[in-house]
Amino acid sequence: MQFSAVFVALAALASVAIGSPAGVVANTQGVASSIVSDAEMAHFLATTDAELTFIGEPFNPLAKRAAQATTVTFCTKRIGNICGGSCTVYNGGATCLDAANTTCMSATNDVGFCDELGCDGNCNTMSQCGTPMGNGFCFTPDTQSILVSSL
């Protein structure tokens, strides 16, 4: 009897472990967010033909404190449902990023994006992305700055 209970518990745990989350998650309002995993961000960076500029700490999801860092990729062009052109990749902690000419972006944690420099003006969050795009990006026209908060 105890063996069957243990077997059922292990089977339930295995079925949960095998399931994989979706790349784009719907928030409570049913709108898809553009928060991606480190693995999804690494895949985009490895496969994109966009021109990439890296700022902040080196992107390494296996680093000891990688869970405390946020990676944000913000780009200048939207072609259909694809984000590209010249992209800047920031990896690090809390800061306000100058992001003039940003059209679309993606992040590994929730960040704010604002229509004025210095993280002022009208700001929105990635978790409330109004126009989701491919590869976990969000259409964010007129973005001038990005607020990365501490975790």
LINZIVEN-V797436 format. One record per pair of residues at least 4 apart in sequence whose ideal C-beta (glycine too) atoms are under 8 Angstrom apart, sorted by the first residue. I is the first residue (numbers start at 1). J is the second residue. If there is no record, write none. Layout:
# LINZIVEN-V797436
i	j
I	J
I	J
This chain:
# LINZIVEN-V797436
i	j
1	5
2	6
3	7
4	8
5	9
6	10
7	11
8	12
9	13
10	14
11	15
12	16
13	17
14	18
15	19
21	25
21	37
23	36
23	37
23	40
23	136
24	32
24	33
24	34
24	36
24	132
24	136
25	32
25	33
25	35
26	30
26	31
26	32
26	33
27	31
27	32
27	33
27	127
27	128
29	128
31	128
31	129
31	130
31	132
32	129
32	132
33	110
33	126
33	127
33	128
33	129
33	132
33	138
34	105
34	106
34	107
34	126
34	129
34	132
34	133
34	136
34	137
34	138
35	106
35	107
35	108
35	109
35	110
35	126
35	127
35	136
36	40
36	41
36	44
36	106
36	107
36	108
36	135
36	136
37	41
37	108
38	42
38	61
38	66
38	71
38	108
39	43
39	61
40	44
40	135
40	136
41	45
41	59
41	61
41	71
41	73
41	106
41	108
41	136
42	46
42	59
42	61
43	47
44	48
44	73
44	106
44	135
44	136
45	52
45	59
45	73
45	89
48	52
48	84
48	87
49	84
50	75
50	83
50	84
50	85
50	86
50	87
51	85
51	86
51	87
52	87
52	88
52	89
53	86
53	87
53	88
53	89
54	58
54	59
54	88
54	89
54	91
55	88
55	89
55	90
55	91
56	90
56	91
56	92
56	95
57	69
57	91
57	92
58	63
58	91
59	71
59	89
59	91
60	66
61	66
62	66
63	69
65	69
67	151
68	93
68	151
69	91
69	92
69	93
69	108
70	90
70	91
70	92
70	93
70	107
70	108
70	109
70	111
70	148
70	151
71	89
71	90
71	91
71	107
71	108
72	89
72	90
72	91
72	97
72	105
72	106
72	107
72	108
72	111
72	146
72	148
73	87
73	88
73	89
73	90
73	105
73	106
73	107
73	137
74	87
74	88
74	90
74	97
74	99
74	102
74	104
74	105
74	140
74	143
74	146
75	83
75	84
75	85
75	86
75	87
75	88
75	102
75	103
75	104
75	105
75	137
76	85
76	86
76	87
76	101
76	102
76	103
77	83
77	84
77	85
77	86
77	103
77	104
78	82
78	83
78	84
78	103
78	104
78	133
78	139
79	84
81	133
81	134
82	133
82	134
82	135
83	87
83	103
83	104
83	105
83	106
83	133
83	134
83	135
83	137
83	139
85	103
88	97
88	99
90	95
90	97
90	146
90	148
92	148
93	148
93	150
94	148
94	149
94	150
95	148
96	118
96	119
96	145
96	146
96	147
96	148
97	145
97	146
97	147
97	148
98	117
98	144
98	145
99	105
99	113
99	143
99	144
99	145
99	146
100	117
100	144
102	113
102	140
102	143
102	144
102	146
103	139
103	140
103	141
103	143
104	133
104	137
104	138
104	139
104	140
105	113
105	126
105	137
105	138
105	140
105	143
105	146
106	126
106	135
106	136
106	137
106	138
107	111
107	126
107	148
109	148
109	151
110	125
110	126
110	127
110	149
111	125
111	126
111	146
111	147
111	148
111	149
112	119
112	123
112	124
112	125
112	126
112	146
112	147
112	149
113	123
113	124
113	125
113	126
113	140
113	143
113	145
113	146
113	147
114	119
114	120
114	121
114	122
114	123
114	124
114	143
114	144
114	145
114	146
114	147
115	121
115	122
115	123
115	142
115	143
115	144
116	120
116	121
116	122
116	144
116	145
117	144
117	145
118	145
119	123
119	145
119	146
119	147
120	145
121	144
123	147
124	128
124	130
124	140
126	138
129	138
129	139
129	140
130	138
130	139
131	138
131	139
132	137
132	138
132	139
133	137
133	138
133	139
